[in-house]
Amino acid sequence: MTTTLTIATVSFPEIRLATRDGHKLRGYFGTVFREHSPLLHNHFEDGRTRYALPLVQYKVVRGTPILVGLQDGARLLTELFFQMKTLQIDGRSYPVQERDIVFRNQSVGVSDSLHDYRFATNWMALNDRNYPEYMAMNPDERRGFLGRILVGNILSFFKGIGLFLPEGVRIMATVRPDPPRTTNLKNTRMMAFGGQFTTNALLPDLIGLGKSVSRGFGTIETAKNH
């Protein structure tokens, strides 16, 4: 059960930023190109929030700023590609002398085989409701709990791109988390995870899973490539 997803990835290989700067990329491009589309900042012109999968996601992976566009977001990034002349982060201006774009169509869905992925940025799996439940569990229970949360994240991603699984088709996921980390989200310290996972879901590199994916959290990569 698969569908074809259109993806555009724009990277700036000569510019180095910190992983935490993903939300600053979002703020910059969402402001500079505000008039082009609410997909860039997930807000409509009247200020209402667009409650749906962010189709343009901003992230910094191993120091490289990256923009990922899905479906309409992919086409939008392609249109704006040559207008990206500079980045301004924390009052510093970075001239864009080199930028790369990859535009591809990729199969996404549930496959008959298992696939290994890793989290390239912190995965925000927990929220205020399930955090106490997680903390009360033993290590084995926690791994199973995180696996169920990840399945929910994958289903949310599928829903966001218009893929709905028929009755009887199930996603399986086993998470092998690194020790929990603390990170800041909107000036609040939160628990986050790195590590790897195995699933029968076929997922594209560099998409985000979990909370705050537009800000760069939960970015995944195929594990065998790294």
SEBALUM-601044 format. One record per residue: residue in three letters; residue number from 1; x, y, z of N, C-alpha, C in turn. Coordinates in pm, 1 decimal. Layout:
> aa, i, n_X, n_Y, n_Z, ca_X, ca_Y, ca_Z, c_X, c_Y, c_Z
> ALA, NUM, X, Y, Z, X, Y, Z, X, Y, Z
...
END
This chain:
> aa, i, n_X, n_Y, n_Z, ca_X, ca_Y, ca_Z, c_X, c_Y, c_Z
> MET, 1, 86.2, -119.1, 0.0, 0.0, 0.0, 0.0, 89.6, 123.7, 0.0
> THR, 2, 110.4, 181.0, -117.5, 199.4, 296.8, -126.7, 136.0, 403.6, -214.4
> THR, 3, 188.7, 523.2, -203.6, 153.1, 633.7, -290.7, 281.7, 703.4, -331.2
> THR, 4, 274.1, 791.3, -428.5, 391.8, 864.7, -473.8, 388.6, 1005.2, -415.2
> LEU, 5, 494.8, 1041.5, -347.4, 505.0, 1171.9, -282.3, 609.2, 1256.7, -354.3
> THR, 6, 570.6, 1379.4, -388.2, 663.1, 1473.9, -449.8, 737.9, 1549.1, -339.5
> ILE, 7, 871.6, 1549.5, -348.5, 956.2, 1608.8, -244.9, 1061.0, 1698.0, -309.8
> ALA, 8, 1080.9, 1816.2, -253.5, 1192.5, 1902.9, -293.6, 1277.0, 1930.9, -170.8
> THR, 9, 1407.7, 1916.4, -185.6, 1500.7, 1943.8, -76.6, 1598.1, 2051.5, -120.8
> VAL, 10, 1598.7, 2163.2, -47.9, 1690.9, 2273.0, -75.6, 1793.3, 2278.5, 37.3
> SER, 11, 1921.0, 2273.6, 3.7, 2026.1, 2279.1, 105.6, 2124.7, 2390.4, 72.5
> PHE, 12, 2191.4, 2439.3, 176.6, 2288.7, 2548.1, 165.3, 2421.3, 2498.1, 220.4
> PRO, 13, 2499.4, 2425.2, 139.1, 2616.4, 2352.5, 189.9, 2730.1, 2440.2, 240.5
> GLU, 14, 2735.7, 2567.2, 199.9, 2845.8, 2652.8, 244.1, 2815.4, 2724.3, 375.9
> ILE, 15, 2691.1, 2714.5, 422.4, 2651.1, 2784.2, 544.9, 2643.9, 2684.1, 658.5
> ARG, 16, 2699.1, 2720.4, 773.0, 2697.7, 2632.0, 889.9, 2615.0, 2696.3, 1000.4
> LEU, 17, 2518.2, 2621.5, 1051.2, 2434.2, 2666.6, 1161.1, 2425.6, 2557.3, 1266.3
> ALA, 18, 2374.1, 2593.1, 1382.7, 2350.6, 2494.8, 1488.3, 2215.9, 2426.1, 1464.7
> THR, 19, 2204.2, 2302.3, 1512.0, 2079.3, 2227.8, 1494.9, 1960.4, 2304.5, 1549.9
> ARG, 20, 1981.3, 2375.3, 1660.1, 1871.3, 2448.9, 1723.4, 1822.1, 2566.4, 1639.0
> ASP, 21, 1891.8, 2598.9, 1531.1, 1854.2, 2714.4, 1448.6, 1744.8, 2682.3, 1346.8
> GLY, 22, 1690.8, 2561.6, 1349.5, 1586.3, 2526.3, 1254.3, 1467.8, 2620.7, 1260.3
> HIS, 23, 1425.8, 2657.3, 1381.6, 1310.1, 2745.9, 1393.4, 1342.7, 2887.5, 1346.1
> LYS, 24, 1472.1, 2924.8, 1350.5, 1511.8, 3056.9, 1300.6, 1504.8, 3061.0, 1148.1
> LEU, 25, 1537.6, 2949.4, 1083.2, 1518.2, 2940.4, 938.9, 1371.4, 2958.6, 904.5
> ARG, 26, 1286.3, 2893.2, 979.8, 1141.5, 2904.1, 957.7, 1096.6, 3048.8, 972.1
> GLY, 27, 1144.2, 3115.8, 1076.2, 1107.1, 3254.8, 1096.7, 1154.9, 3344.4, 984.4
> TYR, 28, 1276.4, 3321.1, 937.1, 1332.0, 3405.6, 832.1, 1256.6, 3388.5, 700.8
> PHE, 29, 1245.7, 3264.2, 651.9, 1180.5, 3242.6, 523.0, 1030.9, 3270.0, 530.3
> GLY, 30, 970.2, 3240.4, 644.8, 828.3, 3269.1, 660.0, 798.7, 3417.2, 653.9
> THR, 31, 895.6, 3499.9, 694.2, 879.0, 3645.2, 688.5, 912.8, 3699.6, 549.8
> VAL, 32, 1026.1, 3657.9, 494.7, 1072.1, 3710.7, 365.9, 972.7, 3677.6, 254.4
> PHE, 33, 917.9, 3556.6, 255.7, 827.2, 3514.4, 149.3, 683.2, 3502.7, 199.3
> ARG, 34, 649.5, 3581.6, 298.3, 518.4, 3569.8, 362.9, 402.9, 3579.1, 263.9
> GLU, 35, 417.4, 3666.6, 164.1, 305.9, 3689.7, 72.6, 285.0, 3574.7, -25.6
> HIS, 36, 379.5, 3481.9, -33.6, 370.5, 3377.0, -134.7, 273.2, 3266.0, -96.1
> SER, 37, 278.1, 3222.5, 28.7, 194.4, 3109.2, 66.1, 196.5, 3088.2, 217.3
> PRO, 38, 80.7, 3050.9, 276.7, 80.0, 3014.5, 419.0, 157.5, 2886.5, 446.9
> LEU, 39, 191.0, 2810.1, 342.7, 266.7, 2686.5, 364.0, 404.5, 2713.7, 421.4
> LEU, 40, 457.1, 2835.2, 399.1, 591.9, 2866.2, 446.5, 597.4, 2890.0, 597.1
> HIS, 41, 486.1, 2927.7, 656.2, 487.3, 2958.9, 799.7, 367.8, 2900.2, 873.5
> ASN, 42, 280.5, 2827.3, 802.4, 165.8, 2757.5, 860.9, 66.1, 2851.4, 928.4
> HIS, 43, 55.5, 2974.2, 876.7, -47.0, 3067.8, 923.2, -116.1, 3129.3, 801.4
> PHE, 44, -247.1, 3144.4, 811.3, -321.9, 3209.7, 704.9, -309.8, 3360.9, 718.6
> GLU, 45, -355.9, 3433.6, 615.0, -340.3, 3579.0, 614.2, -411.4, 3645.9, 731.1
> ASP, 46, -520.4, 3586.5, 778.8, -594.1, 3647.3, 890.2, -536.5, 3611.0, 1026.5
> GLY, 47, -421.6, 3540.1, 1026.2, -354.1, 3506.2, 1151.1, -388.3, 3369.7, 1206.1
> ARG, 48, -489.6, 3303.4, 1149.9, -525.1, 3170.4, 1197.8, -414.2, 3070.1, 1166.5
> THR, 49, -397.1, 2973.6, 1256.5, -296.5, 2869.6, 1236.8, -349.0, 2762.5, 1141.8
> ARG, 50, -263.9, 2717.8, 1052.9, -297.4, 2607.5, 963.3, -266.4, 2476.6, 1035.2
> TYR, 51, -372.2, 2408.9, 1084.2, -354.4, 2286.0, 1161.0, -349.6, 2166.2, 1065.8
> ALA, 52, -234.4, 2139.0, 1015.5, -213.8, 2026.6, 924.0, -64.7, 1998.6, 919.0
> LEU, 53, -29.1, 1888.2, 855.3, 112.3, 1855.8, 840.7, 184.5, 1971.5, 772.7
> PRO, 54, 292.7, 2023.7, 831.1, 369.6, 2128.8, 762.7, 429.2, 2075.6, 633.2
> LEU, 55, 390.8, 2135.7, 522.1, 439.7, 2090.3, 391.5, 570.8, 2156.1, 352.8
> VAL, 56, 616.6, 2253.3, 432.8, 753.0, 2305.4, 422.9, 814.0, 2294.0, 561.7
> GLN, 57, 924.8, 2222.4, 571.0, 990.8, 2198.0, 699.3, 1133.4, 2251.3, 694.1
> TYR, 58, 1175.8, 2311.0, 805.4, 1306.3, 2377.2, 814.0, 1391.5, 2301.1, 914.9
> LYS, 59, 1514.9, 2271.6, 878.9, 1598.7, 2193.3, 969.8, 1745.9, 2220.4, 943.4
> VAL, 60, 1826.5, 2187.9, 1043.5, 1971.9, 2192.6, 1029.2, 2022.9, 2052.8, 1063.0
> VAL, 61, 2081.0, 1986.7, 964.4, 2128.3, 1848.6, 981.0, 2279.4, 1847.1, 963.4
> ARG, 62, 2350.0, 1807.4, 1069.2, 2496.7, 1807.0, 1070.4, 2553.4, 1941.7, 1024.9
> GLY, 63, 2490.2, 2048.6, 1070.3, 2538.5, 2183.8, 1045.5, 2487.1, 2248.5, 918.6
> THR, 64, 2421.7, 2172.2, 830.3, 2376.1, 2225.4, 702.1, 2229.4, 2266.6, 708.7
> PRO, 65, 2196.5, 2392.3, 673.5, 2056.2, 2434.4, 667.9, 1985.2, 2366.0, 550.9
> ILE, 66, 1865.9, 2313.6, 578.2, 1790.8, 2239.0, 478.2, 1643.8, 2277.2, 485.8
> LEU, 67, 1581.9, 2296.8, 370.2, 1437.9, 2315.3, 359.2, 1381.8, 2195.2, 285.0
> VAL, 68, 1275.4, 2136.3, 338.0, 1211.8, 2020.5, 275.7, 1067.3, 2056.0, 242.8
> GLY, 69, 1030.2, 2043.1, 117.0, 893.7, 2069.3, 74.1, 826.1, 1942.5, 27.5
> LEU, 70, 701.2, 1923.7, 70.0, 623.0, 1806.5, 31.9, 502.8, 1851.5, -50.2
> GLN, 71, 473.7, 1779.4, -158.0, 358.1, 1808.1, -243.4, 356.5, 1955.0, -286.9
> ASP, 72, 253.5, 2032.1, -248.0, 247.8, 2173.6, -285.6, 368.2, 2249.8, -230.0
> GLY, 73, 418.5, 2205.9, -115.1, 537.4, 2268.8, -58.6, 660.3, 2247.0, -145.0
> ALA, 74, 667.5, 2132.0, -211.1, 780.0, 2104.3, -302.2, 775.7, 2198.8, -421.7
> ARG, 75, 659.0, 2217.0, -478.3, 645.7, 2306.7, -592.0, 674.2, 2451.5, -552.3
> LEU, 76, 633.2, 2488.1, -431.6, 658.0, 2623.9, -383.7, 807.5, 2650.0, -368.4
> LEU, 77, 881.0, 2557.1, -308.6, 1025.7, 2575.1, -292.9, 1095.2, 2584.3, -427.8
> THR, 78, 1046.7, 2507.7, -524.7, 1105.3, 2514.1, -658.0, 1086.3, 2652.6, -719.4
> GLU, 79, 967.5, 2710.9, -699.1, 939.7, 2844.3, -752.1, 1026.7, 2951.2, -686.6
> LEU, 80, 1055.5, 2933.4, -557.9, 1128.8, 3035.8, -482.8, 1279.6, 3013.2, -482.3
> PHE, 81, 1326.1, 2903.5, -540.3, 1464.9, 2861.3, -527.2, 1563.5, 2971.2, -564.1
> PHE, 82, 1545.4, 3033.6, -679.1, 1643.2, 3132.3, -725.4, 1627.3, 3268.2, -656.4
> GLN, 83, 1522.2, 3285.0, -576.8, 1505.6, 3409.1, -501.0, 1575.6, 3403.2, -365.1
> MET, 84, 1631.3, 3289.3, -329.9, 1697.6, 3273.0, -200.3, 1840.2, 3326.2, -211.4
> LYS, 85, 1857.5, 3453.7, -185.5, 1986.5, 3520.5, -204.7, 2068.6, 3531.8, -76.7
> THR, 86, 2001.0, 3526.4, 37.9, 2072.2, 3545.9, 164.7, 1993.1, 3481.1, 276.7
> LEU, 87, 2060.8, 3449.5, 384.8, 1997.5, 3405.8, 508.9, 2035.8, 3504.4, 617.7
> GLN, 88, 1940.5, 3541.8, 699.5, 1969.7, 3628.7, 812.7, 1925.3, 3557.6, 939.8
> ILE, 89, 2022.8, 3519.4, 1020.4, 1998.2, 3443.6, 1142.6, 2064.7, 3515.8, 1258.6
> ASP, 90, 1986.9, 3550.7, 1359.7, 2039.0, 3618.5, 1479.2, 2115.3, 3745.7, 1444.2
> GLY, 91, 2063.8, 3819.5, 1347.9, 2125.5, 3945.8, 1311.2, 2246.5, 3933.7, 1220.5
> ARG, 92, 2283.2, 3811.6, 1187.0, 2397.0, 3790.7, 1097.7, 2346.8, 3754.6, 958.7
> SER, 93, 2407.4, 3813.0, 856.8, 2368.2, 3787.8, 719.1, 2463.4, 3687.6, 655.3
> TYR, 94, 2406.7, 3583.3, 595.3, 2485.3, 3480.4, 527.1, 2455.0, 3487.3, 377.2
> PRO, 95, 2546.5, 3537.0, 295.8, 2522.4, 3538.1, 150.3, 2509.4, 3394.1, 99.0
> VAL, 96, 2410.6, 3372.0, 13.8, 2390.0, 3239.8, -43.9, 2467.1, 3232.2, -174.5
> GLN, 97, 2586.7, 3177.2, -169.1, 2668.8, 3162.0, -288.4, 2646.9, 3026.6, -355.1
> GLU, 98, 2601.7, 2932.1, -276.6, 2574.7, 2798.8, -330.1, 2448.1, 2744.6, -265.5
> ARG, 99, 2357.5, 2694.6, -346.1, 2238.4, 2629.0, -295.7, 2204.2, 2514.3, -389.9
> ASP, 100, 2163.3, 2404.2, -333.3, 2134.6, 2284.0, -412.1, 1988.0, 2247.0, -394.8
> ILE, 101, 1927.7, 2200.7, -501.9, 1789.9, 2153.2, -494.1, 1780.5, 2014.4, -555.3
> VAL, 102, 1708.9, 1927.7, -486.0, 1679.4, 1793.8, -536.2, 1527.6, 1780.0, -538.7
> PHE, 103, 1473.5, 1749.9, -655.2, 1329.4, 1734.9, -674.0, 1304.1, 1590.6, -715.4
> ARG, 104, 1222.2, 1519.0, -638.1, 1205.4, 1377.8, -667.9, 1063.0, 1332.0, -635.2
> ASN, 105, 1025.0, 1222.1, -695.0, 900.7, 1152.0, -661.8, 938.9, 1020.6, -595.0
> GLN, 106, 880.4, 995.0, -480.0, 922.0, 878.6, -401.0, 800.4, 801.5, -352.7
> SER, 107, 811.7, 670.1, -353.0, 705.6, 585.0, -299.4, 704.7, 592.2, -147.2
> VAL, 108, 587.3, 609.3, -91.0, 568.7, 619.4, 53.4, 448.7, 532.9, 91.6
> GLY, 109, 459.8, 461.4, 203.4, 346.6, 380.8, 247.4, 390.9, 264.3, 332.7
> VAL, 110, 321.2, 152.4, 319.8, 351.6, 31.2, 396.1, 402.2, -74.5, 299.4
> SER, 111, 515.9, -134.1, 333.0, 577.0, -232.4, 243.5, 577.5, -371.0, 307.7
> ASP, 112, 621.0, -469.3, 230.6, 628.2, -606.4, 280.5, 760.1, -635.0, 351.4
> SER, 113, 850.2, -538.0, 353.1, 980.7, -557.6, 417.6, 1000.5, -453.3, 526.7
> LEU, 114, 1104.6, -473.5, 606.2, 1135.9, -382.2, 715.4, 1244.9, -284.4, 672.7
> HIS, 115, 1240.8, -164.5, 729.7, 1335.6, -58.1, 694.5, 1390.6, 3.3, 822.4
> ASP, 116, 1519.6, 34.3, 820.5, 1586.8, 93.8, 935.5, 1610.5, 242.1, 911.8
> TYR, 117, 1577.9, 322.1, 1012.3, 1596.3, 466.4, 1007.0, 1663.4, 513.7, 1135.3
> ARG, 118, 1718.1, 632.3, 1129.5, 1773.3, 696.4, 1248.9, 1718.2, 836.6, 1258.2
> PHE, 119, 1715.6, 888.6, 1381.6, 1676.6, 1027.5, 1402.6, 1800.1, 1116.0, 1388.0
> ALA, 120, 1796.4, 1204.1, 1288.4, 1907.6, 1296.0, 1265.3, 1897.5, 1419.6, 1353.2
> THR, 121, 1776.9, 1448.3, 1403.1, 1755.6, 1555.1, 1500.8, 1664.4, 1501.3, 1610.1
> ASN, 122, 1656.4, 1572.5, 1719.9, 1580.0, 1525.2, 1835.4, 1434.2, 1496.2, 1800.7
> TRP, 123, 1388.5, 1378.6, 1844.6, 1249.5, 1336.4, 1826.2, 1170.3, 1374.0, 1950.0
> MET, 124, 1067.1, 1455.9, 1930.4, 981.4, 1498.8, 2040.0, 864.4, 1402.0, 2050.1
> ALA, 125, 883.1, 1294.5, 2125.3, 781.9, 1189.1, 2132.0, 675.9, 1216.3, 2238.1
> LEU, 126, 712.7, 1286.5, 2344.2, 626.0, 1297.7, 2461.3, 559.5, 1434.3, 2469.5
> ASN, 127, 446.3, 1436.4, 2540.8, 377.4, 1561.9, 2569.5, 336.3, 1564.1, 2716.2
> ASP, 128, 264.1, 1666.9, 2755.8, 226.4, 1680.5, 2896.9, 141.5, 1563.7, 2945.9
> ARG, 129, 66.0, 1503.1, 2855.7, -24.7, 1395.3, 2896.5, 48.7, 1262.3, 2913.6
> ASN, 130, 136.9, 1228.6, 2819.6, 197.2, 1094.5, 2827.2, 332.4, 1091.5, 2898.3
> TYR, 131, 388.1, 1208.6, 2929.6, 517.1, 1211.3, 2999.7, 510.0, 1140.3, 3136.3
> PRO, 132, 409.3, 1169.9, 3222.1, 404.2, 1098.5, 3351.0, 389.1, 947.8, 3332.9
> GLU, 133, 312.6, 906.1, 3234.1, 295.4, 763.3, 3208.0, 428.2, 699.7, 3169.7
> TYR, 134, 504.1, 766.5, 3083.5, 635.4, 715.8, 3041.8, 729.0, 703.2, 3161.2
> MET, 135, 732.5, 803.3, 3246.7, 825.0, 804.1, 3359.9, 794.2, 694.1, 3460.5
> ALA, 136, 671.5, 645.8, 3463.6, 632.9, 541.5, 3559.6, 665.6, 401.1, 3509.4
> MET, 137, 717.2, 390.4, 3386.7, 741.7, 259.1, 3326.9, 884.2, 211.3, 3349.2
> ASN, 138, 904.2, 79.7, 3334.6, 1039.9, 24.2, 3334.4, 1096.4, 36.3, 3192.3
> PRO, 139, 1226.8, 9.0, 3173.4, 1288.6, 29.7, 3041.0, 1221.1, -44.6, 2926.6
> ASP, 140, 1182.6, -170.7, 2947.8, 1116.6, -245.7, 2840.7, 982.0, -184.9, 2806.2
> GLU, 141, 907.6, -146.4, 2906.8, 777.3, -83.6, 2882.7, 794.6, 48.9, 2807.9
> ARG, 142, 899.0, 121.6, 2842.0, 921.5, 250.4, 2774.8, 948.7, 232.5, 2626.1
> ARG, 143, 1027.6, 132.1, 2591.5, 1056.5, 107.8, 2450.1, 928.9, 74.0, 2373.1
> GLY, 144, 845.7, -10.6, 2432.3, 719.2, -44.2, 2368.3, 628.7, 76.7, 2355.6
> PHE, 145, 628.3, 160.2, 2459.3, 547.3, 281.5, 2459.7, 591.9, 376.5, 2349.4
> LEU, 146, 723.3, 394.3, 2336.6, 776.3, 481.3, 2231.0, 744.4, 424.5, 2092.7
> GLY, 147, 746.1, 292.3, 2080.1, 710.5, 231.3, 1952.1, 567.4, 262.9, 1913.2
> ARG, 148, 475.7, 259.5, 2009.7, 335.2, 290.4, 1979.9, 318.9, 438.4, 1943.9
> ILE, 149, 392.8, 524.2, 2012.9, 387.9, 666.7, 1979.5, 440.1, 690.4, 1838.7
> LEU, 150, 549.3, 621.6, 1802.5, 605.9, 637.6, 1668.7, 507.2, 591.5, 1561.5
> VAL, 151, 437.2, 481.8, 1585.5, 335.1, 437.1, 1490.5, 230.9, 547.2, 1471.5
> GLY, 152, 189.4, 610.5, 1580.6, 95.5, 721.5, 1569.1, 151.8, 837.6, 1489.9
> ASN, 153, 280.9, 867.0, 1509.0, 346.2, 974.3, 1432.8, 347.8, 942.5, 1282.9
> ILE, 154, 377.0, 816.9, 1250.0, 381.0, 776.7, 1109.2, 241.6, 785.7, 1047.7
> LEU, 155, 139.4, 741.5, 1121.6, 2.1, 751.0, 1071.9, -37.9, 897.1, 1050.3
> SER, 156, 4.9, 985.3, 1139.3, -24.3, 1127.7, 1123.2, 43.2, 1183.0, 997.8
> PHE, 157, 167.6, 1139.1, 972.0, 236.6, 1181.0, 850.7, 161.3, 1132.5, 727.6
> PHE, 158, 121.5, 1005.8, 728.0, 46.0, 952.2, 614.3, -82.7, 1032.1, 592.4
> LYS, 159, -154.8, 1059.5, 699.3, -278.7, 1137.5, 688.4, -250.7, 1274.7, 628.4
> GLY, 160, -138.7, 1335.4, 668.3, -104.4, 1469.0, 620.8, -76.3, 1475.6, 472.6
> ILE, 161, -34.3, 1362.4, 413.8, -8.8, 1359.8, 269.1, -123.3, 1292.4, 192.9
> GLY, 162, -232.3, 1263.6, 265.0, -350.5, 1207.8, 200.1, -348.6, 1058.4, 179.7
> LEU, 163, -267.0, 986.6, 257.6, -259.9, 840.5, 246.8, -332.3, 779.0, 366.4
> PHE, 164, -440.1, 707.2, 339.6, -517.4, 642.4, 444.7, -512.9, 491.7, 421.4
> LEU, 165, -471.4, 419.0, 524.9, -451.7, 275.5, 510.6, -585.0, 201.6, 515.4
> PRO, 166, -602.1, 102.1, 428.8, -725.1, 23.0, 432.4, -731.2, -66.7, 555.5
> GLU, 167, -850.6, -115.0, 583.0, -871.0, -204.4, 696.8, -778.7, -325.0, 686.0
> GLY, 168, -713.9, -357.0, 796.1, -627.8, -473.9, 799.5, -481.3, -445.9, 773.4
> VAL, 169, -448.4, -328.3, 722.0, -308.5, -292.0, 699.0, -255.4, -222.8, 824.4
> ARG, 170, -149.7, -273.6, 879.5, -97.7, -223.8, 1006.5, 47.6, -179.7, 992.4
> ILE, 171, 82.7, -77.1, 1067.9, 220.9, -32.1, 1078.4, 282.5, -91.6, 1203.5
> MET, 172, 403.6, -142.0, 1190.2, 479.5, -192.3, 1304.8, 605.1, -106.8, 1319.8
> ALA, 173, 647.1, -85.5, 1442.8, 768.1, -6.0, 1466.1, 833.6, -49.1, 1595.9
> THR, 174, 964.5, -67.8, 1590.9, 1045.8, -96.7, 1709.4, 1148.7, 14.0, 1722.5
> VAL, 175, 1149.8, 79.4, 1837.3, 1239.7, 192.5, 1861.2, 1357.6, 147.2, 1946.2
> ARG, 176, 1477.4, 187.2, 1905.9, 1598.4, 164.2, 1984.1, 1653.0, 302.4, 2023.0
> PRO, 177, 1597.5, 361.0, 2128.3, 1631.0, 500.5, 2159.7, 1766.1, 513.6, 2228.0
> ASP, 178, 1831.9, 623.8, 2200.4, 1945.6, 663.9, 2281.2, 1893.0, 712.6, 2416.3
> PRO, 179, 1981.0, 729.6, 2516.0, 1935.3, 787.7, 2641.9, 1864.2, 920.8, 2617.5
> PRO, 180, 1757.6, 947.8, 2692.1, 1682.3, 1072.2, 2670.4, 1770.0, 1196.2, 2682.3
> ARG, 181, 1733.9, 1297.7, 2605.8, 1804.1, 1425.4, 2609.0, 1705.3, 1533.8, 2652.5
> THR, 182, 1757.0, 1647.4, 2691.9, 1671.4, 1762.5, 2716.0, 1697.4, 1865.7, 2606.7
> THR, 183, 1590.9, 1927.8, 2561.7, 1602.0, 2029.5, 2458.7, 1503.7, 2141.0, 2489.6
> ASN, 184, 1522.2, 2255.6, 2425.6, 1433.1, 2368.9, 2446.1, 1335.4, 2379.8, 2331.1
> LEU, 185, 1207.0, 2389.2, 2362.8, 1102.3, 2411.1, 2263.9, 1016.9, 2526.1, 2312.9
> LYS, 186, 1024.6, 2637.7, 2242.2, 948.9, 2758.5, 2280.2, 979.2, 2797.4, 2424.6
> ASN, 187, 1110.2, 2794.3, 2456.8, 1160.3, 2833.7, 2588.6, 1115.7, 2740.8, 2701.0
> THR, 188, 1076.1, 2620.0, 2666.4, 1038.5, 2520.0, 2765.5, 1129.1, 2399.3, 2749.3
> ARG, 189, 1186.7, 2351.5, 2860.2, 1274.0, 2234.8, 2852.3, 1188.6, 2108.8, 2838.5
> MET, 190, 1223.9, 2027.5, 2737.4, 1145.9, 1908.3, 2705.6, 1239.6, 1788.8, 2692.8
> MET, 191, 1184.6, 1669.0, 2713.3, 1259.9, 1546.2, 2690.2, 1249.1, 1508.2, 2543.0
> ALA, 192, 1360.9, 1467.6, 2484.2, 1364.1, 1428.1, 2344.1, 1452.9, 1305.4, 2329.1
> PHE, 193, 1447.5, 1244.3, 2211.0, 1518.4, 1119.2, 2188.7, 1593.3, 1120.9, 2055.4
> GLY, 194, 1707.0, 1051.8, 2054.2, 1773.9, 1014.5, 1931.2, 1762.9, 864.5, 1917.5
> GLY, 195, 1847.3, 805.7, 1832.0, 1847.0, 661.2, 1818.0, 1795.4, 615.7, 1683.7
> GLN, 196, 1758.9, 487.9, 1676.1, 1715.1, 427.0, 1551.1, 1581.8, 357.0, 1570.1
> PHE, 197, 1517.7, 325.2, 1458.6, 1395.1, 246.2, 1465.2, 1380.6, 163.4, 1338.9
> THR, 198, 1306.8, 55.1, 1351.8, 1276.7, -34.3, 1240.4, 1125.9, -38.4, 1221.9
> THR, 199, 1081.0, -31.1, 1097.2, 938.0, -27.8, 1069.7, 910.2, -85.4, 931.3
> ASN, 200, 787.7, -127.2, 910.2, 746.1, -170.5, 776.7, 694.3, -53.2, 694.0
> ALA, 201, 701.6, 67.7, 748.8, 663.0, 187.1, 674.3, 777.6, 231.5, 583.7
> LEU, 202, 744.1, 271.0, 463.3, 840.7, 323.7, 366.9, 834.8, 475.3, 374.9
> LEU, 203, 943.2, 536.6, 425.3, 944.1, 678.7, 458.0, 1056.8, 750.6, 384.4
> PRO, 204, 1036.5, 876.8, 347.7, 1142.4, 951.8, 279.5, 1245.4, 1006.1, 377.8
> ASP, 205, 1370.1, 1011.6, 335.8, 1472.8, 1077.9, 414.9, 1437.6, 1224.8, 434.3
> LEU, 206, 1471.6, 1274.9, 552.9, 1466.2, 1416.5, 590.6, 1326.7, 1469.4, 620.7
> ILE, 207, 1222.2, 1382.8, 617.7, 1093.6, 1430.2, 669.2, 1097.4, 1425.4, 822.2
> GLY, 208, 1006.6, 1496.8, 885.0, 1001.0, 1499.1, 1029.6, 884.1, 1418.5, 1083.9
> LEU, 209, 904.0, 1355.1, 1198.2, 798.9, 1281.3, 1267.8, 786.7, 1334.6, 1410.5
> GLY, 210, 664.3, 1336.2, 1462.5, 643.3, 1381.9, 1599.2, 606.0, 1528.4, 1605.4
> LYS, 211, 639.1, 1590.2, 1719.2, 602.8, 1729.6, 1742.2, 703.2, 1825.0, 1677.5
> SER, 212, 653.1, 1942.1, 1636.9, 736.3, 2054.8, 1590.8, 827.4, 2018.5, 1475.1
> VAL, 213, 773.5, 1943.7, 1378.6, 856.0, 1904.0, 1263.8, 890.0, 2024.1, 1175.2
> SER, 214, 805.1, 2128.1, 1174.9, 836.7, 2245.0, 1091.7, 961.3, 2315.8, 1141.9
> ARG, 215, 995.6, 2296.6, 1269.4, 1112.6, 2358.7, 1330.3, 1235.4, 2268.6, 1325.7
> GLY, 216, 1222.4, 2152.3, 1263.6, 1338.9, 2066.4, 1246.6, 1345.3, 1946.3, 1337.3
> PHE, 217, 1250.1, 1931.0, 1428.9, 1254.1, 1816.9, 1519.9, 1207.9, 1689.8, 1449.8
> GLY, 218, 1259.7, 1575.4, 1495.5, 1216.3, 1446.0, 1446.2, 1257.3, 1413.6, 1305.0
> THR, 219, 1363.9, 1474.8, 1255.1, 1410.9, 1447.7, 1119.1, 1469.8, 1307.5, 1111.8
> ILE, 220, 1429.1, 1231.8, 1009.3, 1475.3, 1092.6, 997.1, 1562.2, 1075.4, 872.7
> GLU, 221, 1645.4, 973.1, 878.3, 1728.4, 933.2, 765.0, 1735.2, 779.8, 760.0
> THR, 222, 1755.5, 726.5, 641.8, 1778.2, 583.5, 628.9, 1906.1, 546.0, 703.2
> ALA, 223, 1898.8, 451.3, 793.3, 2012.7, 422.7, 880.9, 2132.1, 368.6, 806.2
> LYS, 224, 2110.7, 288.6, 703.6, 2222.1, 223.2, 634.6, 2311.1, 321.9, 562.1
> ASN, 225, 2259.5, 441.8, 536.2, 2339.8, 543.0, 464.9, 2433.4, 619.2, 555.6
> HIS, 226, 2421.6, 599.4, 685.7, 2499.5, 680.9, 777.9, 2557.7, 590.8, 886.0
END
